């Protein structure tokens, strides 16, 4: 039995349309999981929640923030890299992306192979902050105190290999400081609590993480790592002003997705991220927390990430930094 051309034309859509509909299925078609590799209340958590609110409205699906803290952000970043359900996005920072490859020979993910950069989000310089009871008011006083108390001054960070940890090691190398005791935390909030309480004496930390405590007088900022003084704290001098040249650095945050994410989804996420970060209310929340908004294209984000990886990886190799603690 043969089909006429007209009958065949009537039958074919029944076979082809379901497949066509599947190929053009909307995305996302269920809630998105937004992995933030730090605990609630941290500065990356703030950025993630500001952005998730916009993406939920723009994409028409809930965006649920999933805080996966630990190992300076490596645990959460690994969770992003290993996600396979097509509905995971994530935020990461300097440590897991630009320094971890040089620090950890057995890192469970490869930032270049396993992740795609979607957009830069925010950046901010770092403060060198000290507990109010430490008898120092400037960088020279801090250096003198550490030299007079070798091995007895402790500093905190959000993990070995994090920006704050490496920033302090870089400062020590540039100024010839003796060893200090490093105390690693799962996130900024607990480190901040312990600094205020005097359980640690110092910290190199992104301005956004401790700006309220600095402005409120709960801790003392004695230097900032930006090229110029940080606008919200104009009385805090830069490292360069205090004799440490070429030490400019910033903590930054970036939106990433698993490498298998289709290019059209990456482009859509990038466009919506840029739109969300341009929103006056969102920008006010982020800038009020001490961030500089850095929305970008995927290509710009990838180029920035490569540049930072070269810079910090080179420093790690030059100083022969090993994570024994």
Secondary structure, 3 states (H helix, E strand, C coil): CCCCHHHHHHHHHHHHHHHHHHHCCCCCCCCEEEEECCCCCCHHHHHHHHHHHHHHHHHCCCEEEEECCCHHHHHHHHHHHHCCCCCEEEEEEHHHHHHHHHHCCCCCCCHHHHEEEEEEEEEEEEEEEECCCCCCCCHHHHHHHHHHCCCCCEEEECCCCCHHHHHHHHHHHHHCCCCCEEEECCCHHHHHHHHHHCCCCEEEEEHHHHHHHHHCCCCEEEEECCCCCCHHHCCCCECHHHCCCCCCCEEEEEEEEECCCCHHHHHHHHHHHHHHHHCHHHHHHHHHCCCEECCCCHHHHHHHHHHHHHHHHHHHHHHCCCCCC
